[in-house]
């Protein structure tokens, strides 16, 4: 009887973990730092990408987009915050992480002394539940694209989705903002261009939770419980 219950729970968890199936999305990129290479990497993965350059995005720019990638020279705005609150996704990197973190009530700052080449990005149970490891496994590294790390001084309402392999520090923070979701990548994907594994991560974040249906904290807890159940079943 217990074995049947564990199998049922494992099947339920499989549904949660598989919720981020690949899909085409309308994506805007702004910030002006190597945005072209990011667009070139995401387009073959099925996304429609518009590059806006540096500065801010207006409500007109944001109309029709599913997700926005904000690189280091992008500026936050009331229109961008409203876009996320209405159900959009914001993915921020390196210096733009400060703005992404602010929407979650987190404090994120540059740490130029934390440069480590080819460090691992290790996904937590919450990150795996959001399907961030699809095509990557439980961790990945991308040389210069995973080297400049931010300090997450406070996490606010966010959850740690990945850690830095060398010291366990937060590498990716994520959390709901209104009806939308914010991913804060605390490393500098743009230096080596968002190609290869980095593009896969970004695409996973764009696709996470089909139709912006990002799993609630209860679902993330269920995923952790289910993974433990699967391990127990295998031992038996």
Secondary structure, DSSP 4 states (H G I P E B T S, - for coil): -HHHHHHHHHHHHHHHHGGG-----EEEEESSSSHHHHHHHHHTTT-EEEEEESB---HHHHTT-SEEEE-TTB---HHHHHHHHTT-EEEEEGGGHHHHHHHTT-EEEE-GGG--TT--EEE-HHHHHTTTTTTTTTEE--GGGG--PEEEEE-TT-EEEEEETTT--EEEEEEEETTEEEEEE-S-GGGG-S-THHHHHHHHHHHSSGGG-PPPHHHHHHHHHHHHHHHHHHH-
